[in-house]
Amino acid sequence: MPLPFLAADRDFDSTTSDASLPHAGADQWRRPYRLGPQRVAVSALALLLSAYLLISALIIAIAGTVSAAGATLVIAAVSIAFSLRVLRMGIWVSPRGLRRVGLLSTKTLRWREIERVSTVQQPVRWLGLPRTVQGQSIHIEPRRGEPLRPLLTDHSADFLSRRKAFERAADVLEAWAAEHRH
């Protein structure tokens, strides 16, 4: 009896499906791609730090002052909120529009406000840092106003070293735009 979920050598990209789950509502916001390992690792490290902070807050509360324990508890809560927001960051789509969730802000565009979604070859930021490399990005051209920052790049935390996943996500976003823009 093969147990592929226990094998470390299985090909994760070939078994993944972009089809939505049967219980997912048709009108809910969904991410058209899977999270990258870098983003999950950052979030896991932040949660690990918050676990240590929560334990130290308990020890400080028992042995020391309540105000110091409260300050440590607040830092742990901020760390937990940060890790959850890092996991939430990215592009979300629904029949209503396209939503870009950042670390501190969220911007939503209705499909009727979007002129075109396209993949462009250009210099892109490597993992969001100031260093740029040649790569691909997904651009949105709104009907009015100035073009938005690139939505996704093939060198972001979700797609670094996962070119096929980026191409699949770009195709899915372009298909959503073509289907719901009219």
Secondary structure, DSSP 8 states (H G I E B T S, - for coil): ---GGG-TTS-HHHH---S--TTS-TTS-B-SS---HHHHHHHHHHHHHHHHHHHHHHHHHHHS-HHHHHHHHHHHHHHHHHHHHHHH-EEEEETTEEEEE-SS-EEEEEGGGEEEEEEEEEEEESTTSS-EEEEEEEEEEESSS-----SEETTSTTTTT-HHHHHHHHHHHHHHHHHH--
